[in-house]
Amino acid sequence: MANSRRPIAPAEEDVLDHLEVYLEELGDTDPVTREMAITYLAEQEIRPADARDIIEQLLLKGYLYEVGDDIRIPPRS
């Protein structure tokens, strides 16, 4: 099973790309919560309500995961 995650929509891919950039900018030292991610995505002109929904979908599909309050992105294959 090379890729067991479900496919994602273009809007979800866009949010995931933005979050990867954001997490990379912060480095490993600063955790990112959902609210921080939503604020960042709003700065990228993604409506907060849409950002919340898309983050939830990415969590359900396995493209994001949470550790405590922190959002993380597993390596993409």
NORJODA-V704950 format. One record per pair of residues at least 12 apart in sequence whose C-alpha atoms are under 10 Angstrom apart, sorted by sequence separation. I is the first residue (numbers start at 0). J is the second residue. D is the distance in whole Angstrom. If there is no record, write none. Layout:
BEGIN
I J D
I J D
END
This chain:
BEGIN
37 49 9
38 50 9
58 70 9
61 73 8
62 74 9
18 31 10
34 47 9
37 50 6
58 71 10
62 75 8
21 35 10
22 36 9
36 50 8
37 51 7
58 72 9
21 36 8
36 51 9
57 72 10
34 50 10
37 53 10
54 70 9
33 50 9
34 51 9
37 54 8
18 36 7
21 39 8
33 51 8
36 54 9
17 36 9
18 37 10
21 40 9
18 39 8
33 54 8
14 36 10
17 39 9
18 40 8
33 55 9
14 37 10
17 40 7
14 40 7
17 43 8
14 43 9
14 45 8
13 45 10
33 65 9
32 65 9
36 69 10
31 65 10
32 66 10
34 68 10
35 69 10
36 70 8
10 45 10
14 49 10
32 67 9
33 68 7
34 69 10
35 70 10
14 50 7
18 54 10
30 66 10
32 68 6
33 69 7
34 70 10
31 68 8
32 69 5
33 70 6
11 49 10
15 53 9
30 68 8
31 69 5
32 70 6
10 49 9
11 50 9
14 53 7
15 54 8
30 69 6
31 70 6
32 71 9
10 50 10
13 53 10
14 54 8
29 69 9
30 70 7
31 71 8
11 52 10
12 53 9
30 71 9
11 53 6
15 57 8
10 53 8
11 54 8
14 57 9
8 53 10
11 56 8
12 57 9
18 63 10
7 53 10
11 57 7
15 62 8
8 56 10
15 63 8
22 70 9
7 56 9
8 57 10
22 71 8
7 57 8
12 62 10
22 72 9
11 62 9
5 57 10
18 70 9
19 71 9
7 60 8
18 71 9
19 72 7
5 59 9
6 60 8
18 72 8
4 59 10
5 60 6
7 62 9
4 60 6
5 61 8
6 62 10
3 60 10
4 61 6
5 62 9
15 72 8
3 61 9
4 62 8
2 75 9
2 76 7
1 76 8
END
